[in-house]
């Protein structure tokens, strides 16, 4: 399992938009689970 942390994400009008991009072979699968936002 890998944990990635991002700081200082801008929230506007109570909304945030995040995206995930993965490089891999054609037809590869990348599973994302348990995305969490924590107020600093």
Number of C-alpha atoms within 10 A of each C-alpha: 2 3 5 5 6 6 8 7 11 10 9 8 6 6 7 10 8 5 4 6 6 8 7 9 7 6 6 8 9 10 4 7 5 5 7 6 10 5 6 5
